[in-house]
Amino acid sequence: MPAPDLLPLAPVPVSAGPPTVVAEAPYRVVERERGLLATFRVLRRGLLPMMHLFDAMGGDMARVRTRIRTSVLLRHPDLIRALLVEHDAAFTKSEGLRLAKDVLGEGLLTSEPPFHTRQRRLVLPAFHHQKLRGYAEAMVGAADETAAAWADGQPLAMDAEMNRLALVIAGRTLFSAEIADEASDISRAIHTAMALFETRAQNPLTPILRRLPLASNRRFWRALGDLDETVLRLIAERRASHESKDDLLQMLLDAQDEDGSAMTDRQVRDEAMTLLMAGHETTAGALAWTWMLLAQHPDVRQRLFDEVDDVLAGRAPTFDDAKALPYTRAVFAEAMRLCPPAWAVGREATRDVSLAPGVDIRRGETVLFAPLFLHRDPRFWDDPEAFRPERFLDKTERHKFAYVPFSAGRRGCIGEQFAWTEGLLVIAALARHWRFESDGPAPEFFGSVTLRPSAPIRLTAHRRRS
């Protein structure tokens, strides 16, 4: 079967002429001036068309200037490494993530050093190897319950199914709580808050509009209040119980800095909200796209089934099985190459800085990179549009920063290994019982905070028969 069209949204025309070439070697730098009206027309279509516009300019770095803001897209792994590692101290989180503080507070995703450094040090033990081993049982148990609830021939909206499953896993691993009955309400509140956040992030008048008594603002704060009620209730119940449980919440409550200080309830809330929202949303999306790709590539799907059947021999997967499932891991890796949940990442320069000879960033510029496009760049990937998991099994040398589904550097995703563990175990657990067939073409991408489908991913579940 030919590879599906996974980038169905046509690139936005940049203009009639080519961009201006500012530098050629060692990196090609291109620039363009763009009028405000033209920029707003593109933004009205969403963030993904805007990123298409940037990527279509080519070069290793593309800069677009408007009267309001200058934005830069990095298109070479060397420059992304310079941004995230060598010159990380010269950048803060982008304006969009600063707006996300309304939802996430001063969590790891939004905070800045030195507070970010302290919080990361306090949260990191929750993701150590032995902790992941303990979470694995909850992950597999939730996946098995999901598998048992389906009927042979049942049509599924796989994005919704994976969203609910990831929320249940988050509830058990983060709070040792059963939130299955609340999952739909929590999911709706998250999507309401995120949808309104996305609208805010695209509107330069947001600093003014967010203070007005608009209906959209009331919906936003109501949704956030519902989420806060759930998270703060779980924190309060744990403190009142004086129980000590082996979950992420307990790690946050027990964490102490070098000076003996612990997190306040508000800081625990912010980190728990960040892990609940960012963690479940990204993993759910990655899993939904994975099942879609497997449905469209039955040869890959069969090879995955063969590995799962051979290794598990009918039993449920465990944490220790992960190393024995290399092809399953490669399938998940390849799905995140083509459909990275964190599809675009932004920073803002706090001072003038040179990322490389001829690649100069000015103070106040927004600097972006887009794994969605980088992972498909033919300069760094052979046959980049094809779904070929085996590319992650061979010994081909590739630039480390050509594959960045979890970003990198000191602000890289702290839950990366948690996500790998969850994704691998859920795929193995569900593949024991079910195969999924596509009910139509793949939906287009919608470039939200994460990479979502523009319509439900509709698959039909068929019970596997040995």
Buried (B, 14 or more C-beta within 10 A) or exposed (E): EEBBEBBEBEEBEBEEEEBEEBBEEEBBBBBBEBEEEBBBEBBEBBBBBBBBBBBBBBBBBBBBBBEEBBBBBBBBBBBBBBBBEEBBEBBBBBBBBBBBBBBBBBBBBBBBBEEBEBBBEBBEEBBEEEBBEEBBBBBBBBBBEBBEEBEEEEEBBBBBBBBBBBBBBBBBBBBBBEBBEBBEEBBEBBBBBBBBBBEBBBBBEBEEBBEEEEEBBEBBBEBBEBBBEBBBEBBEEBEEEEEEBEBBBBBBBEBEEEEEEEBEEEBBBBBBBBBBBBBBBBBBBBBBBBBBBBBBBEEBBEBBBEBBBEBBEEEBBBBEBBEEBBBBBBBBBBBBBBBBBBBBBBBBBEEEBEBBEBBBBEEEBBBBBBBBBBBBBEEBBEEBBBBBBEBBEEEEEEBEBBBBBBBBBEBEBBBBBBBBBBBBBBBBBBBBBBBBBBBEEBBBBBBBBBBBBBBBBBBBBBEBEE
